[in-house]
Amino acid sequence: MTLTDPRTGAKTDIPLLAVRGLTRRFGEVLANDAVDFDVRPGEVHALVGENGAGKSTLLKLVYGVHRPDSGDISVEGSPVTVGSPAQARSLGIGMVFQDLRLVPALSVTENIALAVRGVKARMIADAAAEHGLAVDPQARVSHLSIGERQRAEILKVLMTGSRIVILDEPTSVLAPQEVTALFAVVERLRATGYGVVIVTHKLNEVRAIADRVTVLRGGRVILGGVDPGNYTDAELVEAMVGRAVPSLPSERPAPPDGAAAVLALRGVSAYGESGVIRLKDVTLEVRPGELVGVAGVAGSGQRELCEVACGLRPASSGVVTVAGVEVTGPRQALAGGVCDVPEDPLADAVVPGLTIVEHMALGLPKVPRRRANVDWADVRRITTELEERVGLQMAAGHRKVAELSGGNVQRVMLTRALGRGDSVLVVAAYPSRGLDIATTRRTQELLLERRAAGAAVLVVSEDLDELISISDRIAVMHDGHLAGIVPARGADRQEIGSLMLGGAR
């Protein structure tokens, strides 16, 4: 195929980046199996697939973090060996990681100077104007929003001379307005001849921005460089998963009118880990048979909200009640029928050295005992019953949870929380984080099942589409405050985004 370079208008058959037959093993795991992939001048190529599909390995091979066992990499038609990220940058390959690599204590200029020797604030301002990136060179990174930090990171990549820009899950923590601004930048890069690779799990974003899409599954290319317009969402999901994934039911019973709130926060404030107030005068109710979603950019008070609801963090002012009883600690919350999926399971809920079965015992309101000892046979029976009921396919019960992958740890936490039939309040922070599409859908079904059984459900998610699809109402957080509550049915994404960014409703 003959391509046109948008910079010069010249015809070319040579992609900016091409990988052919790229293969990489980690022990017995075949992470990439003879992968072919290329990026053309003036195009956006989306890379999609489940967790573990091989996307991260492919990017790390291209960016020089790993070396391939076999296969070839070419840049503008010339074979290259990419031995390190520094070498990748010298070849014009830049990568913006999902966890941004900026130093918070330094200014934007100082951060960019770490990658571009001799750079001055004036040069950064000129480059920002050229690429349509609203960046203040003098601003300290710790004072910037997530969207502003991302723009600074993209600018740093561009100023190193990259013509191939890799964006790894760039919209995962952005408000809709910030996504729109990011895509405007991407459109400008496309128009000026850059090749952009965007890794995402959101098919609506693939359709909005990508010229082509490649689907990986199990380390192999299932669909290679195809036009996403030629495939339905269901077909793309089936290519990613290997089977069809059912849709959520569009109709569900409304929450009962007039029922007393299960969870009630009245003027609640709470300190964060840094000793400053992170939750600020929040008043919120969740009724039985209701699922309330919580939206907000990262660090807006979502973690503190979940922890005060579960008795894990004391309120500095205000009152938290569950089923009419004031919550003063985790033991009381557990006994009162509260179960939770923590934001960071490895840090907050995993005990090193303990097995899956032992973790299940920790989540039981009453541990089975035989005389003075735990009845482990009964705990194993309960664990099996929970797994069968929930259907999330946990690892074997004797496995140590701390040694599992993030997705498998999440399955343990979800099974423990959502398998209980006696919970009156479910608090789930980012329940689908680290999960594949099929497991995410099953998790959403389980949350709706708990709602249908009469439990009150509070769900924090960074995915607005997920919140809109499963919630009755969406509570929007900004800077620790409850900025507003909107009905999920017919929700306006731009209105939610405005609230997330501190705008008035």
HELIX and SHEET records of a PDB file:
HELIX    1   1 LYS A   55  VAL A   62  1                                   8    
HELIX    2   2 PRO A   85  SER A   90  1                                   6    
HELIX    3   3 VAL A  108  ALA A  113  1                                   6    
HELIX    4   4 ALA A  121  HIS A  131  1                                  11    
HELIX    5   5 VAL A  141  HIS A  143  5                                   3    
HELIX    6   6 ILE A  146  MET A  159  1                                  14    
HELIX    7   7 PRO A  176  ALA A  191  1                                  16    
HELIX    8   8 LEU A  203  ILE A  209  1                                   7    
HELIX    9   9 PRO A  228  ASN A  230  5                                   3    
HELIX   10  10 ASP A  233  VAL A  241  1                                   9    
HELIX   11  11 GLN A  302  ALA A  309  1                                   8    
HELIX   12  12 PRO A  330  ALA A  335  1                                   6    
HELIX   13  13 PRO A  345  ASP A  348  1                                   4    
HELIX   14  14 ILE A  356  LEU A  362  1                                   7    
HELIX   15  15 TRP A  376  VAL A  390  1                                  15    
HELIX   16  16 VAL A  401  GLU A  403  5                                   3    
HELIX   17  17 GLY A  406  LEU A  418  1                                  13    
HELIX   18  18 ILE A  437  ALA A  452  1                                  16    
HELIX   19  19 LEU A  464  ILE A  470  1                                   7    
HELIX   20  20 ARG A  493  MET A  500  1                                   8    
SHEET    1   A 2 LEU A   3  THR A   4  0                                        
SHEET    2   A 2 LYS A  11  THR A  12 -1                                        
SHEET    1   B 4 VAL A  29  VAL A  39  0                                        
SHEET    2   B 4 LEU A  17  PHE A  26 -1                                        
SHEET    3   B 4 SER A  70  VAL A  75 -1                                        
SHEET    4   B 4 SER A  78  VAL A  80 -1                                        
SHEET    1   C 6 ILE A  93  VAL A  96  0                                        
SHEET    2   C 6 ILE A 164  ASP A 168  1                                        
SHEET    3   C 6 GLY A 195  VAL A 199  1                                        
SHEET    4   C 6 GLU A  43  GLY A  49  1                                        
SHEET    5   C 6 ARG A 212  ARG A 217  1                                        
SHEET    6   C 6 ARG A 220  VAL A 226 -1                                        
SHEET    1   D 4 ILE A 277  VAL A 286  0                                        
SHEET    2   D 4 LEU A 263  TYR A 271 -1                                        
SHEET    3   D 4 SER A 317  VAL A 322 -1                                        
SHEET    4   D 4 VAL A 325  GLU A 326 -1                                        
SHEET    1   E 6 VAL A 338  VAL A 341  0                                        
SHEET    2   E 6 LEU A 425  ALA A 429  1                                        
SHEET    3   E 6 ALA A 456  VAL A 460  1                                        
SHEET    4   E 6 LEU A 291  ALA A 295  1                                        
SHEET    5   E 6 ARG A 473  HIS A 478  1                                        
SHEET    6   E 6 HIS A 481  PRO A 487 -1                                        
SHEET    1   F 2 ARG A 369  ARG A 370  0                                        
SHEET    2   F 2 ASN A 373  VAL A 374 -1                                        
END                                                                             
